[in-house]
Amino acid sequence: AIDRYRKILGIQPTNVVALNNLAYRLATNKAGIQEGLALARKASTLAPQSASVLDTLGWILHLSGDDTGAARHLDAAVLRNPRSPEIRLHTAIVSFEVGAYAAAEAHLAEALKLDPSFETREDVRDLKARLAKRR
């Protein structure tokens, strides 16, 4: 997928979908966080109101250690697409990291309501355990 997105961007350097998807793929492979962040920022400049672009930028900021910046983008993504379980989950995780525990619980509950299959995900189990320790 990474090679395909690079080819698309070679032809269409402002293709927001390719920028966003390549950014996410690179950043979640850890070695490409900085390149992914640059691509996500470019996508955000081109489509500043896109929930998926805001989610990608926010998640990559989280992966790079900037949870405060991540929270801003993820909160904006939720406002634009409150019915995305993935956006809700990302927002829950980052909310926890910035100490907004009630918000983390609310976003997690909504993510699970929107997609009950998330219950089986490791990141969900981890967040639930971390929230339970806070009680």
Backbone hydrogen bonds, N-H to C=O, Kabsch-Sander energy under -0.5 kcal/mol:
donor,donor_aa,acceptor,acceptor_aa,energy
5,Y,1,A,-2.6
6,R,2,I,-2.2
7,K,3,D,-2.3
8,I,4,R,-2.4
9,L,5,Y,-2.4
10,G,6,R,-1.6
11,I,7,K,-1.1
11,I,8,I,-0.8
12,Q,8,I,-3.7
15,N,12,Q,-2.0
16,V,14,T,-1.0
19,L,15,N,-2.7
20,N,16,V,-3.0
21,N,17,V,-2.7
22,L,18,A,-2.5
23,A,19,L,-2.5
24,Y,20,N,-2.2
25,R,21,N,-2.4
26,L,22,L,-2.8
27,A,23,A,-2.5
28,T,24,Y,-2.4
29,N,25,R,-0.6
29,N,26,L,-0.9
30,K,27,A,-1.5
31,A,29,N,-3.2
32,G,26,L,-1.1
33,I,30,K,-1.4
36,G,32,G,-3.0
37,L,33,I,-2.8
38,A,34,Q,-2.1
39,L,35,E,-2.3
40,A,36,G,-2.7
41,R,37,L,-2.4
42,K,38,A,-1.9
43,A,39,L,-2.5
44,S,40,A,-2.4
45,T,41,R,-1.9
46,L,42,K,-1.9
47,A,43,A,-2.4
50,S,47,A,-1.6
54,L,50,S,-2.6
55,D,51,A,-2.5
56,T,52,S,-2.4
57,L,53,V,-2.7
58,G,54,L,-2.7
59,W,55,D,-2.9
60,I,56,T,-2.6
61,L,57,L,-2.4
62,H,58,G,-2.1
63,L,59,W,-2.6
64,S,60,I,-1.8
65,G,62,H,-1.6
66,D,61,L,-2.8
67,D,65,G,-1.0
70,A,66,D,-2.2
71,A,67,D,-2.5
72,R,68,T,-1.5
73,H,69,G,-1.7
74,L,70,A,-2.8
75,D,71,A,-2.7
76,A,72,R,-1.7
77,A,73,H,-2.0
78,V,74,L,-2.4
79,L,75,D,-1.8
80,R,76,A,-1.4
81,N,77,A,-2.1
84,S,81,N,-1.3
88,R,84,S,-2.3
89,L,85,P,-2.4
90,H,86,E,-2.6
91,T,87,I,-2.4
92,A,88,R,-2.4
93,I,89,L,-2.5
94,V,90,H,-2.4
95,S,91,T,-2.7
96,F,92,A,-2.2
97,E,93,I,-1.9
98,V,94,V,-1.8
99,G,96,F,-1.6
100,A,95,S,-2.7
101,Y,99,G,-1.4
104,A,100,A,-2.3
105,E,101,Y,-2.4
106,A,102,A,-2.3
107,H,103,A,-2.9
108,L,104,A,-2.4
109,A,105,E,-2.6
110,E,106,A,-2.1
111,A,107,H,-2.5
112,L,108,L,-2.4
113,K,109,A,-2.0
114,L,110,E,-2.6
115,D,111,A,-2.2
118,F,115,D,-2.2
119,E,116,P,-1.7
120,T,117,S,-1.6
121,R,118,F,-2.1
125,R,121,R,-2.3
126,D,122,E,-2.6
127,L,123,D,-2.1
128,K,124,V,-2.8
129,A,125,R,-2.1
130,R,126,D,-2.4
131,L,127,L,-2.7
132,A,128,K,-2.3
133,K,129,A,-1.8
134,R,130,R,-0.8
134,R,131,L,-0.7
135,R,131,L,-0.7
135,R,132,A,-0.8
